[in-house]
Amino acid sequence: MAEHITMAKLGRIGQITLPSAVRRAARIKEGDLVAVTLEREAIVLTPMRLADQSQAYFYTEAWQKGEREASRDISQDRLSQHDDFQSLIQALKAEKA
């Protein structure tokens, strides 16, 4: 559902100025990229958040799911500490059993 309904005028070379209230609500600023898609008769603008290619893995759904799980574990104090690698492996094997 539309939260912000306003009008914008299409300029001579196809440019549209987005109203400031819309830009603030969408958290976009000058220079940001916006994906433009046509859905039926609606033109949809979607802010694009680009990541450095070496960091792209972080934005995959699988990685984000792991991040959410880790955050829950931390907030619920489900942490353990190990003095060495072997004790960590033993604890992981015991967890699976």
C-alpha angles and dihedrals in degrees: 000000000000115000095178119039115181139133130252127186122234109232129219095271096039098269122145125194110218112220113254093242090058093046091050093047091049091043093230128141140183111304096023117130121241126194112226118207133170114224111182101305096337125098107215122199116199122186111237120219108200123199131199107265091240089058098042093104088067091065097053116113091240092054093045090050089055091048091053091049092049091049090052091049091050094047091049092046093242094151134127133194127213130194094213144005095263094057089050092052091048091051092049091049091049089051091055093049 
